[in-house]
Amino acid sequence: MIYFKKYILLLLFVPSLVFAGRWSEPLNVVNVEHFASQEYRSAGGYSLLKAVFNKDIADTENCKASNSAVYPGDNNRPDVWTQPWLAILLSSQAQSKQVQIYIVGCFADAVLFNGVRVLGN
């Protein structure tokens, strides 16, 4: 019974740790890039989704202000999030819709994001 209570207590704190971030201000997508090494099908490759916006994303978590945001693919390969976010960013760019990105930290000279949403008119 003691172990059960510990797990319940742990579950109460995990969601706040997993989703520790914030939504950016509304942004217009200027450029979208997706990089994948030739070795992405094996264990040694990488995948990187990068979006460039019309203005700098406000400084967060002591990140350097930047107009770009990146999402590195999980486990050094394209994952289930890369494809839908790529589609969302490209379609919002084509339709001149504003987006917000969910900022979770810093990544080199860009902001690290973990979510995208398109804003209505």
MOBEL-V777072 format. One record per residue. RES is the residue in one small letter. D_LAST is the distance of its C-alpha to the last C-alpha in whole Angstrom. Layout:
res->{RES RES}
d_last->{D_LAST D_LAST}
This chain:
res->{m i y f k k y i l l l l f v p s l v f a g r w s e p l n v v n v e h f a s q e y r s a g g y s l l k a v f n k d i a d t e n c k a s n s a v y p g d n n r p d v w t q p w l a i l l s s q a q s k q v q i y i v g c f a d a v l f n g v r v l g n}
d_last->{53 52 50 48 47 46 44 42 42 41 38 37 36 35 31 31 32 30 27 28 25 22 18 17 15 11 13 13 15 18 21 21 25 27 31 33 37 40 41 38 40 43 43 43 39 36 32 29 26 24 21 21 18 17 19 22 21 22 26 27 30 32 30 30 27 25 22 23 23 25 26 30 31 33 37 36 35 31 30 28 25 25 24 21 20 21 19 16 16 17 15 12 14 15 11 10 8 8 11 13 17 20 22 26 28 30 31 33 31 27 25 26 23 23 20 16 13 10 7 4 0}
